[in-house]
Amino acid sequence: MTDRLEFLQGVAKLHAFYTEQVRMLAHAYNLTDEQAAKLLDGYGYYNVARSILHPPKVNVIPVVSDEPEPDA
């Protein structure tokens, strides 16, 4: 059961990451989230069209720190 829950959590993270990539692509083409969602919905991308309208769930920008890596 634990494996299945971890799998579902992994899928949720992957979907959230994919959605943010699509959001960034839409912004690169000067589309608002709403415009992109309507366009995606019209071509059958229902899940990402709906997801793009919600606040981001993941941080796609890598966090850079001046702190040294801890020794393992």
C-alpha positions, 0 to 999 in steps of 0.5 A: 500500500505504501508503494502505491501511495508513493507512486501517486505522490510522485505522479502528483509532483510530476503533473504539477511540474509539467503544469508549471512548464506549460505555464512558463511556455504560455507566458513566453508566448505572451498568453495569460493563464486564462488564454492558455487554458482556453486554447488547451481546452479546445485541443483536448488538454483538459487536465492541464487546462484546468490545472494551469488556472490554479496557483503553482504547486511546485518551484521550477526555479532551482534554489541557489545557495551560497551555503556549502554542501554538507558533508555526507 
